[in-house]
Amino acid sequence: MINPRFEKEAFKKDVEQNVKQLFRKTVDEASQQELYQAVSYVVKDAIIDDWIATQKQYEKDDPKIVYYMSMEFLLGRALGNNLINMTAYKEVKEALEEMGLNLNELEDQEPDPALGNGGLGRLAACFLDSLASLGYAAYGCGIRYRYGMFKQKIKDGYQEERPDNWLKNGNPFELRRPEYAKEVRFGGNIRVEYDDKTGDIRFKQENYESVLAVPYDYPIVGYDNHIVNTLRIWDAEPIVDFQLDSFDRGDYHKAVEQQNLAKTIVEVLYPNDNHYAGKELRLKQQYFFVSASLQAALTKYKKHHDDIHKLPEKMTIQMNDTHPTVAVAELMRLLLDEEGLGWDEAWEITSKTCAYTNHTIMSEALEKWPIDLFSRLLPRVYQIIQEIDRRFVAQIREMYPGNEEKVAKMQILRDGQVKMAHLAIVAGYSVNGVARLHTEILKKQELRDFYEMMPQKFNNKTNGITQRRFLMHGNPLLADWVTDKLGTKDWITDLSLMSGLKKWVDDEEALKEFMSIKYENKVRLAKYIKEHNGIEVDPRSIFDVQVKRLHEYKRQLLNILHVMYLYNEIKEHPEISFYPRTFIFGAKASAGYIRAKQIIKLINSVADVVNNDRSINGKLKVVFIEDYRVSNAEIIFAAADVSEQISTASKEASGTGNMKFMLNGAPTLGTMDGANVEIVEEVGAENAFIFGLSSDEVINYENNGGYNPMDIYNSDADIRRVVNQLVDGTYSQGDKEMYRDLYNSLLTAQGGSKADTYFILKDFRSYADTQKKVEEAYRDKDRWAKMALLNTASCGKFSSDRTIQEYVDDIWHLDKVTVEV
Ligand code: 26W
């Protein structure tokens, strides 16, 4: 049942009322931003009814709760998504139209809450959507960064970063909950106290600095089930207000420091994706939100339960990569020092409560904190890790007597570092990878010793995405068509039903409709590009898209080198027929990642040359979309013909963009990497374009000293020409040095890394040949339409609803809840 607050007349009145109350204006006078706020507050009001009902139901049913701990939640805009999940989108759109307002324009007023970098953060957001939609009690736990992922500007082809002040106009959907604030302590020293009478030992932290963690709750609306879960993100406030009289007490410095600590701790999201930098502030952020979340979780548990030993029956903690893994030691600390348990009891509880997900095999992404930094910042937590490590080492020695190599490889504290992944594996009850291939590589390579020692902990959970945002909201035309063809809306909560579309694969009329929806979406994207880039693109050309974070392993460089190759071909052989293509890129580079930034500049330089060359008759266009983020991603996926998933095999843990393209009917052009393997399995190899080395081949080369790119450079004239064009000034107005580093990276070994670390030249031919096949397939309109439709029809497995159900069945064991209204 749809909430009566969305009944048209009532809704309109409420909007008017809000405009008046919030801004002292009438609807005609209010700005779009003000109207967005007024509408959002009406929506929030409706959400709150369900939010209260849900929390009441949870109190009553007392279900087991999952705490999804993540440093990142890449939510995307809330207004449209909340309306969709409350099944009120169309009603509200109409009501607003009657008021002379346009819902899409109001939605555009909302800043993207970008509290995440890329895949890992967006996955967390999809998971919260699925948990609520499936009716499981869940909390997201994270940080309320003042500044989220930076805004990207492209100036003269270069990336520039601008602060993302997403809270500038306030946030209608959040709720500050000062009554749940918790204190978090850093530094100082630990004093050991003996109680002569009882013989008890107590550990007292002294001379510490502390901050007050204040939660902001953010509603997570389930689809059409009146369930509203909570994303709890923590803000930091100074614990003592800055008071002048502290000066007299000699605390002046401390007061100022605590003020500063509170301000800096939640100031900004680290924009690194897959690269660990070892910054002290980042460890502070991690401990800050983990400690506050665990304290809150224990308070909540103890409100209704008095036996702390039964904690694992009522809560479980999922750690999203290594970032929150200090949680295991912090939970031990709370159980030992605050609850007064003995080590074995505390360990029993902790090791049944914590579970860890690995999201990357890139070795530079692994978090290993220097021991001196770690022990200084978290002295008591460090002591506890020492004890965990001591016991674990004893266990290794017992299992592998005399094998000190095992100890060296698996120890938590080693080489002056705290190895966070090791800590999580040792203390957790579950370790999972995020796609089948990824989990296999973890078991066979990266985490092999751990797998051999504790195979029962390892499992795979192939990622997924929410169809609510990435089809219903992002591609309403296709969503309606799917409902029409399936004769049901049930795919919204059961994506496996999409396979029912297969019966339309030989129906010419249906294929025509399907492709004309794609065309409409391409027109929409072309308009966006015209507005934002000033570039005219032809919606009849093939939209070939690569959008994701910029990283060498993702190989945007391979893509753009291939564009350079095509440009050479077209110029050289103008007589050869060439199907017009638009290559679309979107990517942010971490601010300090110089080479990634050079690749962005190169893409823009190639775009400049190619787009302005009249002689090629617009056959080739290159577009770099500025500030790629969730809101424009929705528009981009809907419009894509080709999904570029071209990472060096073995490097992309899963990928989730690949699934969003598939859902929207774009065949994958990719390597056998991450979840691409499972995508191909679902859709059939004939409906994807696969090229390049396999993960086994890559790993084999890596274990045997790499390969020699000079062999390829010397033997393949086309490749040689393209590579030389990096340093002959073709794309740099004569400047031969601008892309020298990229050139060198492909041909010569440098400072620890092999030449062409990511096998770009090795895979180039195979990529170019496969791109040729894409073109041939596209020319055959009928064949392409079938292929595209089959991708949409075969995407059922890749719903995050399926992923979450597997986490529930195999790891979390949660109870399903229904909310009556
Ligand atoms: C310490 C710096 C840092 C920051 C972020 C290291 C590692 C990360 C993330 C784990 C990187 C990430 O987002 N990984 C991506 O996770 C997705 C969700 O599982 C996968 O689909 C992607 O393949 C993986 O790259």
Residues whose N, C-alpha, C, O or C-beta is under 5 A from the ligand:
A	BS01	26W	G118 G119 L120 L123 N272 D273 N274 H275 Y276 D321 H359 T360 A365 V434 E652 A653 S654 G655 T656
